[in-house]
Structure formats: C-alpha cells, structure tokens
Amino acid sequence: MFLGVDGGGTKTAFCMVDRSGRIVARAQAASSYYFSHGIELVGHVLKEGVEAVCAEAGLPLADIEYAFFGLPGYGEAARDLPVLNATPRAVLGHDRYACDNDMVCGWAGSLGAVDGINVISGTGSMTYGERLGRGVRIGGWSEMFGDEGSAHWIAVRGLNAFSRMGDGRLPEGPLAEVFRRHLDLASDLDVIDVVHNQWQGDRSRIAALSRSVAEAAALGDEVATQILTDAGRELALLVDVTRERLEFGPDETVPVSYSGGTFGAHTVLEAFASGLKNRFTNYELRHPLYEPVVGAALYAAKLAGTPLDQPALDALRTAPGTPASGEDDR
C-alpha cells in the first residue's frame, strides 16, 4: 500500500493505492498551509487525514509500505524543514516516507512522473519540472507579491474591478451583480466588511471568489474575461522560464501539463495553451493523467524502489475521480 498526500491552500487530500493500481481509500482534511496558522497545524491535519484514510481502507498504519507528503510551503522557510520532515513520523509511527512541496504531486500526477513541466494553479500558482533527474521550481512567491495566474490572483483582481465599478471608475458589467449576489452585499462598501472583518483576509475564501470572476466572464463581462486571459498568459510565462532553466534544447519536445481548479475556467486554459504556442513551438500540451493526490501515491511507490507497472498505471487511469475517467475533481 502506498499513501499519497496532496496538501493545498484549500484542502489536504489523502489516498491509498495498492500495487495493482486500485485506489483503496480516500480522505480529505482541512488546508495544511501553515504560514497563517502556525506549523502545528500540519501535524493536526496529517493526523486527521491519515487516520481517516486508514479507517476507510480498514488497514493499520504499519501496512503503509511508503508514503509521500506534498506540503504547501515546504522549502519556503528553511528553518521549518526539520519540523516538517519529522511531523509524519509522529503520525505514521515509522520512517517509510518522504516530504516535499505539493508542487511535486501535481507534476507526478499530471505527467506520470516523466520529464516535463507541470504548472499548478489553485489557490496559489507555480511550476515544477524535471529533466534528466534535475528538478526546477518557478513561481509560488505567495499571494502578497506573487502567485500570478492563481485563483487568489484572479479573485483579488476581480475585487479590484468590483470596487472600480462601484465607484464608477469602470463601466459596470455583470461582474458587479455577480459579486453583490454571491457576497450578499447590502451596499457595495460592505465588501470591505466581508473580506477584512468577517473573513479576516482568509486566503482560501478570497481565492474561491475566482469562480465568481469566471461566472461573470461567462455572462460576457469584458473585464472578467481579460482577468482570466491574463492569468493564462502568466501561467504560460512560468512554463517558458522553467523550460529555459531546465535547459531543454531547441529541438526537444517538452511535455507540459497542468493541475489545479483554476484551469476549470475555459478562458484560462485557452489563453494558457495559446501563450505556450506563441512562446515555443515544441511544447506538447497534455491532458493530466492523474490527479495530484494519486501522483503523490505514484511518487511514494517510485521512492520505495517499487514503481507501479504499466498494467497498474492503466488501471489507475480509469479510477473514479481521475481526469481520464471524466470525473476529475480538481
């Protein structure tokens, strides 16, 4: 049994995969993004999720051959690494695990852990790619001054557009009414109370407003459409810089895939694909093979020295919830 854990700014997903490629159990817990709530959060979330997935599988912790924990924020504060690396040991009761940033889950899932680049755009955004055993990360500099093209980035620009429409600095489009309805605003200025007072600037709740921007774009709002288009272009730029840093040759075909809920907006994906074509002709855009949490389990098997064989990988492609099954839950 291999345990995959995909942390994120909104939720933390857990899944258990066996050698035949069968997803034995799944579980979900709260966000494990600890920068806003303290590093102790990680242990609480992992304990809850691991216990839940083992209970669902009907298996003791000792039956986990290897686990991989993809943790948001991992590697972004060097002083925290000893604590993060030790936290799963207290949960599992053994040392058969590894930790890294959750970006690795997206790459391993989307591309099946082969050389290439994956761009993640969920609450935050970044790319991770590998070539000939070397990995490179680009982006993911936090929502305050980075995470371009992410759900949070889209939402903040949506809020800015809403404020301008409320003032009359922008012509009012469908986005204004979508925000008023979604946030149940008695007056436009109440958005300040909602975001700063009621939500306390919560990263995940703000990021969720990206769906309202996408809804407004679908209703024909030009400002919302431009925000989504700009997001796709920013994500294409992340990929292009990653390609250069990995030193892919001019004649090499570079596999590229994507993960994260932001790509559920057609305008974002379309602008992303168009941006790739305009930057480098040898990108091969691939639909994600597996969701990130399944990628984490695959990576656990690989780190254990017993990667899943092709029949098992094929079986995973049709498992409920995976992109190939048509039930992608990103």
N, C-alpha and C positions, 0 to 999 in steps of 0.2 A: 504494500500500500504506500502510495506517495501522496503527501499532503501539499497542496498549493495554497498560498495565502497572498491575496492581492489587496494591499491597503490603498486607501484613497482619501480624498478630502471630503467625500460624502458618505462612504460606507467602506467596510472591510469584508471581502468575500473569501470564503473557505471552500475547498473541495478536495475530496479524496478520490484518487484514481488508482485502479489496480493494473497489473501487468498486461491484462487483456484489452485495456483501453476502455474499461467500463467506469463511468462516474458512479461511485458507490454512495456518496453522500455529499450534500451541500449545506452550507450555513452562511448566515450573514450577521454582522455586528456593526456597531457604530464606526464612525470615522476614526482612523488611527493617526491622523495628522495632529501631532502633539505640540507644535510650536505655540499654539494659542492656549493650550490647556495643561501643559506640563508633561514631562516624559513618562510619568507614572501611568498616564492614560494608555500607553502602548501595552503594558502588561495586563491591565484590566480587560482591554478589548480582545487581546490574543487569548487570554484565559477563557473568556466567554465563548468566543468563536470555536476554539479547538475543542472545548468540552461539548459544544453543541454538535459539531460535525462528527465527533466520535460517537456520541449518543445516537445520532441519526444512523450511523453505519453499524452500530452495535459492536464496536471494537474498542479494546483498551488502547491507551496511548502507546504501549510497548509494541503494538503491531504496526506502527508507522515506521516503515523502513528508512525513509528520508523525507525531510520537509524543506520547503523553500519559502521564506518570508520576504515578500516585497513590501517594503515600508516607505510611506511617503516621508520625505525629509531626510532619509538615510543618506549620509555622506555630506550633508549640507551644514553640519555643525560637528567638527572633528572631535570636540570634547565629549559629545554624546555617544560616539561609536561604541566604547566599551559597555555602556549600559544597554544599548540597543542589541548588541551582539549577544549579551548574556541573558536578555529577557526571555527568549523562547526556551531556554534550558529549564527555567523555573516552571514553565507551563508543561513542557513535554516530559521532563524527568530524565532526559538523555541528551546526548550531543550530536545526534544524527540530523543536523540541519545546517542551513546557511542563510545569511541575511544579505540583502542588498536593497537598492532603491526599487520602488514599484515600477519604474520605467522598464526594468528587465522583464517583468511579467508581460507587459504589452508587446515587447519585441518577440519574446519566446512564443507567445500565443499567436500573434498575427502572422509571423513568418515561419513558424515551426522551428525556431532556433537555428536558422541558417543565416549565412552572411547577407547583410542588407540593412535597411534602415526602417525603423518604425517611429511614427510620430504619434504622441499621445495628446489628446485634447479633451480633458474632462473638466474638473474644477480648475485645474492648472494645466500647463502645457509644457512639453519638452520633447526632444527626440533622443532615441538611443539606437546606435547602430554598431554592428561588428563586421570586421573584415580580417580574415586570417588570424583570428584569435585575439584581436585588439578591439576594445570597445571604446566608444566616444559618446559623450552626452553633450547636448547643446540645449540651452534654454532652461526653463524651470527656476527662474530667479525670484519667485514669489509674486503674489498678486499686487504687492505695493508698487513694484517698479519693473515687473517682468510678466511672464506667463502670457505673452502675446498670442492671440488666437484662441484662448481658452474660454470656457463658459463664464468665468468670473470677469475676464477682459470684455467679453461681449456684453455682459449684464451691466457693468459699470458704464460702458458707452451708451447702452440703452437708457440708463438712468439719467445720464447727462443730456441725451436727446429729449427725454421727457421733461426735464427741468427747463430746457430751452423752449420747448413747445408751450409749456405752462406760462412762461414769461412773454411769449410772442417773438422770441429771437429766432425761432424756426416756425415755419408754417405747420399747423397741427395736422398730423396724419393719423392713421389707425393705431399707431403705437401708443399715443396718449390715452385713448379709450381702453386699450388692452391693459395698460398698467393700472389705470383707475379701477377697472373691474377686478383685476387679479389681486390687487392690494387692498381693495375695499376702502378707497380713499373718500373721505367726506369733502376734502379740498386737496388741491394738488400739493400744497405745502406739507400735508400730513405724511408724505413720503419720507420726510426727514425723521419724523417720529417712528415710523415703521422700521426703517433701516438702521438708524443710530440708537434709538431708545428701546423699541421692542425687540429687535434682532441683535442689538449690541454689535452691529457690524459683522455678524456671523458670516464667515467665508462661504460656507455651503449654501446658506439660504440666499445670499446675494447671487451666487453662481446660478442657482435654479431659475433666476429671472431671465436667463438666456433663452429659455423656452418661450417666454413672452415676446422677446425680440423676434424669434423665429415665427411665432404666430402672427405678429404684426407684418413681417415680410410677406407671409403667405397671403395676407389681406391687401397687399400692394403698397405697403409703406416703403417709400424710396430710401429713407434714412436707415431704416432697419435692414433693408436689403444690402445697402452699402456697408453697414457694420459687419454683416455676415460675410460679404465678399472680401472685405479687408482681412477678416480673420483667416479665411482660406489662404490668402496670399502670404500672410505672416507665417503660417504653418509650412507653406512651400519653401519659404526662405530658410526656416530652421532645417529642413531636409537638405537643402542645397549646401549649406555650410557644413553639415555633418558629412556629406559626401566628400567635400574638399578635405576635411580634417582626417577622414579615413583613407585618403589618397587613392580612391578608385581611379583607374586610368580612363582616358578619354574614350577608349574603345570597349570598356567593360559595361555590361548591362547591370544596373543597380536595382535590385528588388526593393520596392517601397510598399509599406502597408501602414495601416492606421488603426487606432483604437481610442475609445472614449466617446461619451454621449454627444459631444458637440458635432460629430460627423453625422448624427441623425438628421441634421438640418441639410437638406439637399443643396442649398446655395453655398454652404461652407465646403462640402465635398466637391462640388463642381468647380468652385474657384481654386481649391487646392489642386485638383487634377490639372486645370488649365495653367496654374502657376508653375507646376512641375514641367509641363511641356515647353513652356516659354524659357525655362532656365537650362535644361539639359535634355537632349533628345533621347538618351539611353536609360531613362527611368522606366521601370516596368511596375506599374501600379497594380498591386494585388489585393483582392478582397481578403480580409482577415480569415485565417484558417480556424483559429480557436480564440475564445475569449481570454482575457488576461489571466484570470484565475486558473484556467486549465493550462495556460502557458507556464504558470508557476509550478504546477504539478509535473509537467513535462520536464521542466528545468531541474526539479528535485530528482527525477529519475536519472537525468543526464549526470548530475553532480554525484549521484550514488554510484556511477560507473555502469549503470544498467539501463541505458536509454530504451524507450519503448520501440518495439519493432514496427515495421510498416503495417501489418495487419491491425495492430493495436491503434496506430495513428489513424488508420482509415476508419476504425470503429468509433474513435472519438469524434471524427468529422460529422457523424450523424447523431451524436448525443444531443438530447434536448437542451436548448439554450446556446448552442454553438452557432456561429454565423452560417455555417454550411447547412444547418438543419432548418434555417429560416426562422429560428426562434432566438435570435441574438438579443440579449437583454441589456446591451450597452446603453 
